[in-house]
Amino acid sequence: MTSATVSKWLPAGLAPLEMSALSLMLQLSSTVRVEEHVDDKRYTLRAEVPGVDPANDITVTYHDGALRLQIRRSDARKDKSHTEFAYGTFDRTVRLSHGIDEQSIRASYLNGILEIHAKVTAPEQQHRAIPITVGTGAPAAKAAKVAKR
């Protein structure tokens, strides 16, 4: 496999800057990387969000069974000649499984990692028999076995 490179000239005619296809792809990527796991009735989601002020640049919301992470990373650099960092607004929605206690969802941030924890409760009964009404609304008796054939 060959490694493709992209030449980009720096301002004022300086030497070209070589960028690998991988670094270009990473630069264009706007995904928040996450990992999830459930241990002892506790759900944990960890997201990589380095270089932000969690009080001002991260918003976590829960709606209709999903967590939405919104991260804003502004570019405060004075020298803008080259970067592989991603700047802008990044968004990630993670669908939660049934049984998550939405009232227990808590988030914390330490050393560039956003952690979200929630309790996992016993999932509600997913399958149940639905009685079938016949005619006037009385439930059909299984003993009748389809009008005694």
Rosetta silent file (secondary structure, phi, psi, omega in degrees, C-alpha in Angstrom):
SEQUENCE: MTSATVSKWLPAGLAPLEMSALSLMLQLSSTVRVEEHVDDKRYTLRAEVPGVDPANDITVTYHDGALRLQIRRSDARKDKSHTEFAYGTFDRTVRLSHGIDEQSIRASYLNGILEIHAKVTAPEQQHRAIPITVGTGAPAAKAAKVAKR
SCORE:     score description
SCORE:     0.000 S_00000001
   1 L     0.000  135.109 -179.974    0.000    0.000    0.000 S_00000001
   2 L   -96.512  152.143  179.535    1.381    3.406   -0.891 S_00000001
   3 L   -99.618  113.173  178.748    1.124    6.463    1.289 S_00000001
   4 L   -80.309  142.796  176.688   -0.405    9.392   -0.576 S_00000001
   5 E  -126.290  156.503  177.146    0.698   12.868    0.426 S_00000001
   6 E  -120.056  126.683  177.519   -0.694   16.302   -0.243 S_00000001
   7 E   -90.080  133.266  178.875    1.677   19.221   -0.709 S_00000001
   8 E  -131.851  122.609 -178.581    0.553   22.505    0.794 S_00000001
   9 E   -81.625  133.652  176.728    2.691   25.598    0.393 S_00000001
  10 L   -76.607  159.563 -179.844    3.226   27.705    3.442 S_00000001
  11 H   -58.066  154.707  175.931    2.778   31.514    3.208 S_00000001
  12 H    63.174   29.583  173.251    5.547   33.664    1.719 S_00000001
  13 H    69.678   24.423  177.192    6.945   30.877   -0.473 S_00000001
  14 L   -70.900  175.397 -178.711    8.352   28.721    2.303 S_00000001
  15 L   -59.810  152.425  179.642    9.015   25.028    1.780 S_00000001
  16 E   -67.499  150.229  177.988    6.039   22.775    1.084 S_00000001
  17 E  -103.708  122.487 -179.251    4.357   21.073    4.015 S_00000001
  18 E   -90.677  130.368  177.387    3.747   17.375    3.464 S_00000001
  19 E  -123.146  129.575  176.962    0.534   15.935    4.882 S_00000001
  20 E   -73.730  160.661  178.084   -0.243   12.229    4.793 S_00000001
  21 H   -61.176  -34.828  179.265   -3.664   11.089    3.649 S_00000001
  22 H   -65.396  -45.925 -179.608   -4.342    9.889    7.205 S_00000001
  23 H   -66.441  -33.395  176.913   -3.599   13.279    8.786 S_00000001
  24 H   -66.373  -41.691  178.841   -5.768   14.976    6.146 S_00000001
  25 H   -63.986  -42.293  178.881   -8.601   12.551    6.913 S_00000001
  26 H   -64.050  -36.405 -179.998   -8.226   13.192   10.657 S_00000001
  27 H   -66.776  -35.915 -178.566   -8.277   16.931   10.055 S_00000001
  28 H   -83.403  -13.691 -178.503  -11.535   16.680    8.099 S_00000001
  29 L   -71.918  137.429  178.551  -13.125   14.345   10.638 S_00000001
  30 L  -126.333   33.545 -177.835  -15.676   15.922   12.955 S_00000001
  31 L   -97.641  140.653  172.719  -16.606   12.910   15.054 S_00000001
  32 L   -91.064  119.598 -177.959  -16.460   12.744   18.811 S_00000001
  33 L   -82.058  134.672 -177.982  -14.957    9.353   19.657 S_00000001
  34 E  -132.436  161.615  168.270  -16.708    7.443   22.441 S_00000001
  35 E  -137.394  144.907 -177.958  -16.594    4.141   24.287 S_00000001
  36 E  -129.876  150.436  169.496  -19.449    2.576   26.250 S_00000001
  37 E  -161.860  160.318  178.513  -19.831   -0.262   28.723 S_00000001
  38 E  -123.398  125.006  177.632  -22.168   -1.596   31.392 S_00000001
  39 E  -134.284  130.993  174.306  -20.817   -2.991   34.678 S_00000001
  40 L    45.673   51.512  177.511  -22.801   -3.987   37.772 S_00000001
  41 L    62.488   31.435  177.842  -25.963   -2.164   36.714 S_00000001
  42 E  -133.960  123.544  177.859  -24.034    1.012   35.840 S_00000001
  43 E   -91.583  135.562  177.074  -23.795    2.449   32.321 S_00000001
  44 E  -131.537  131.858  172.213  -20.658    4.437   31.415 S_00000001
  45 E  -121.971  129.565  176.603  -19.959    6.473   28.297 S_00000001
  46 E  -118.208  135.468 -179.762  -16.527    8.074   27.860 S_00000001
  47 E  -128.655  137.344  176.151  -15.848   10.669   25.158 S_00000001
  48 E   -82.203  113.779  177.194  -12.529   12.186   24.051 S_00000001
  49 L  -142.220   63.923 -179.019  -12.887   15.970   24.168 S_00000001
  50 L   -74.106  157.238  172.215   -9.473   17.455   24.958 S_00000001
  51 L    76.075   25.321  178.036   -8.679   21.150   24.821 S_00000001
  52 L  -127.142  161.244  173.398  -12.063   22.544   25.822 S_00000001
  53 L   -94.143  107.825 -173.764  -13.504   24.363   28.814 S_00000001
  54 H   -59.951  -30.926 -179.543  -16.188   21.928   30.021 S_00000001
  55 H   -68.917  -29.709 -175.744  -18.236   24.655   31.722 S_00000001
  56 H  -112.974  -24.052 -170.191  -18.558   26.685   28.508 S_00000001
  57 H  -110.127   -3.297 -179.314  -17.805   24.383   25.578 S_00000001
  58 E  -122.863  131.786  174.081  -19.646   21.116   26.338 S_00000001
  59 E  -126.159  127.869  176.925  -23.403   20.566   26.377 S_00000001
  60 E  -120.101  125.283  178.328  -24.917   17.180   27.233 S_00000001
  61 E  -129.444  153.779  176.374  -28.653   16.631   26.797 S_00000001
  62 E  -121.700  130.148  178.127  -30.934   13.616   27.090 S_00000001
  63 E  -154.722  129.246  171.504  -34.066   13.312   24.995 S_00000001
  64 L    52.281   45.447  174.632  -36.216   10.412   23.886 S_00000001
  65 L    82.331   13.879 -178.684  -33.747    7.658   24.810 S_00000001
  66 E  -138.342  145.880  173.112  -30.597    9.307   23.445 S_00000001
  67 E   -96.581  136.660  176.158  -27.682   11.364   24.770 S_00000001
  68 E  -118.861  123.297  177.855  -26.537   14.290   22.641 S_00000001
  69 E  -105.572  127.094  175.845  -23.025   15.631   23.089 S_00000001
  70 E  -123.639  123.302 -177.358  -22.234   19.081   21.650 S_00000001
  71 E  -123.896  135.186  176.432  -18.647   20.298   21.822 S_00000001
  72 E  -119.259  122.586  177.591  -17.303   23.675   20.697 S_00000001
  73 E  -122.951  114.194 -178.947  -13.555   24.096   20.225 S_00000001
  74 L   -94.872  152.782 -178.021  -12.411   27.555   19.165 S_00000001
  75 L   -96.183  106.208 -178.488   -9.115   28.332   17.489 S_00000001
  76 L  -103.946   12.433 -178.434   -7.215   30.871   19.602 S_00000001
  77 L   -71.690  146.650  175.402   -3.882   30.410   17.840 S_00000001
  78 L   -88.036  -40.006  179.966   -2.077   33.482   16.491 S_00000001
  79 L   -92.928  112.431 -174.340    0.061   31.533   13.979 S_00000001
  80 L  -107.801   33.754 -175.919   -2.298   29.728   11.601 S_00000001
  81 L   -74.656  -37.175 -178.272    0.249   28.102    9.282 S_00000001
  82 L  -157.994  136.516  172.861   -0.474   24.427   10.086 S_00000001
  83 L  -152.350  147.962  171.010   -2.671   22.416   12.421 S_00000001
  84 L  -113.294    4.664  175.749   -4.012   18.893   12.633 S_00000001
  85 L   -76.274  152.109  177.088   -6.345   19.865   15.477 S_00000001
  86 L  -102.580  129.280  179.266  -10.054   20.052   14.689 S_00000001
  87 L  -119.576  154.051  179.191  -11.844   23.306   15.508 S_00000001
  88 E   125.939 -155.788  179.375  -15.531   24.157   15.318 S_00000001
  89 E  -109.430  129.870 -178.094  -18.694   22.564   16.678 S_00000001
  90 E  -121.135  142.744 -172.518  -18.880   18.803   16.989 S_00000001
  91 E  -135.115  137.944  176.853  -22.008   16.807   17.670 S_00000001
  92 E  -145.285  130.273  176.205  -22.571   13.165   18.608 S_00000001
  93 E  -113.894  129.704 -178.646  -25.815   11.398   19.497 S_00000001
  94 E  -120.858  120.325  178.760  -25.663    8.055   21.296 S_00000001
  95 E   -76.333  130.384  179.570  -28.795    5.918   21.562 S_00000001
  96 L   -95.230  148.208  179.105  -29.168    4.366   25.015 S_00000001
  97 L   -75.831  165.232  177.853  -30.510    0.881   25.584 S_00000001
  98 L   -65.332  148.901  177.487  -33.728    0.242   27.481 S_00000001
  99 L    99.831   -0.782  176.758  -33.426    0.157   31.229 S_00000001
 100 E   -79.550  127.676  176.678  -31.359    3.325   31.711 S_00000001
 101 L   -79.770  101.691 -174.407  -32.665    5.386   34.638 S_00000001
 102 H   -63.561  -25.080  178.572  -32.739    8.827   33.000 S_00000001
 103 H   -72.909  -18.062 -177.395  -32.980   10.594   36.372 S_00000001
 104 H   -94.170    1.341 -176.583  -29.618    9.117   37.420 S_00000001
 105 L   -66.501  126.305  178.590  -27.599   10.446   34.443 S_00000001
 106 E  -134.407  148.403  179.670  -24.532   12.386   35.618 S_00000001
 107 E  -127.734  145.944  175.188  -21.565   13.841   33.687 S_00000001
 108 E  -143.664  160.923 -177.580  -18.018   14.743   34.727 S_00000001
 109 E  -136.258  129.153  177.955  -14.888   15.955   32.924 S_00000001
 110 E  -152.666  128.827  175.849  -11.266   15.252   33.821 S_00000001
 111 L    52.262   43.027  175.007   -8.051   15.398   31.754 S_00000001
 112 L    83.123    4.720 -179.578   -9.814   15.694   28.388 S_00000001
 113 E  -117.550  123.712  173.435  -12.284   12.856   28.992 S_00000001
 114 E   -91.026  124.620  178.038  -16.024   13.440   29.419 S_00000001
 115 E  -116.431  133.303  177.671  -17.610   10.626   31.445 S_00000001
 116 E  -122.552  128.007 -178.865  -21.339   10.054   31.651 S_00000001
 117 E  -121.758  148.882  174.729  -22.747    7.560   34.155 S_00000001
 118 E  -153.800  153.117  175.689  -26.277    6.259   34.711 S_00000001
 119 E   -78.859  145.905  175.166  -27.941    3.483   36.651 S_00000001
 120 E  -107.831  120.519  178.619  -29.292    0.526   34.744 S_00000001
 121 L   -98.872  171.071  176.940  -32.605   -0.721   36.084 S_00000001
 122 L   -62.263  127.649 -179.257  -34.374   -3.951   35.236 S_00000001
 123 L   -63.664  144.998  177.951  -35.715   -3.503   31.725 S_00000001
 124 L   -64.137  155.085  178.399  -39.446   -3.292   31.441 S_00000001
 125 L   -57.160  116.494 -176.888  -41.262   -6.316   30.139 S_00000001
 126 L   -84.840  -27.831 -177.735  -40.693   -6.051   26.394 S_00000001
 127 L  -121.722  130.333  175.595  -43.081   -8.828   25.373 S_00000001
 128 L  -147.756  153.455  179.244  -46.566   -9.308   26.706 S_00000001
 129 L   -75.654  137.247  178.117  -49.697  -10.977   25.465 S_00000001
 130 L  -106.002  117.163  179.627  -52.301   -8.623   24.060 S_00000001
 131 L   -67.865  144.865 -179.610  -55.868   -9.830   24.662 S_00000001
 132 L  -105.132  125.621  177.895  -58.098   -9.863   21.588 S_00000001
 133 E   -91.342  146.484 -179.620  -61.644   -8.598   21.979 S_00000001
 134 E  -122.203  131.503  174.866  -64.480  -10.136   20.018 S_00000001
 135 L    60.809 -103.339 -171.063  -67.690   -8.377   19.094 S_00000001
 136 L   -81.066   -1.641  177.405  -68.917   -6.340   22.081 S_00000001
 137 L   111.749   -0.635  178.046  -65.535   -5.941   23.710 S_00000001
 138 E   -80.402  137.020  179.211  -65.338   -9.048   25.892 S_00000001
 139 E   -61.309  139.442  178.880  -61.973  -10.838   25.693 S_00000001
 140 L   -69.191  138.025  179.133  -62.079  -14.003   23.619 S_00000001
 141 L   -85.167  128.953  178.582  -61.735  -17.164   25.724 S_00000001
 142 H   -64.729  -26.330 -178.325  -58.847  -19.372   24.690 S_00000001
 143 H   -67.137  -24.354 -179.575  -60.905  -22.361   25.779 S_00000001
 144 H   -66.375  -23.175  177.285  -63.393  -21.658   23.003 S_00000001
 145 H    46.035   60.559  174.400  -60.649  -22.660   20.524 S_00000001
 146 H    55.234   65.091  175.093  -61.973  -20.660   17.591 S_00000001
 147 H    55.981   40.566  175.810  -65.686  -21.385   17.972 S_00000001
 148 H    51.649   27.840  176.362  -65.176  -25.078   18.852 S_00000001
 149 L    44.753    0.000    0.000  -64.165  -25.805   15.236 S_00000001
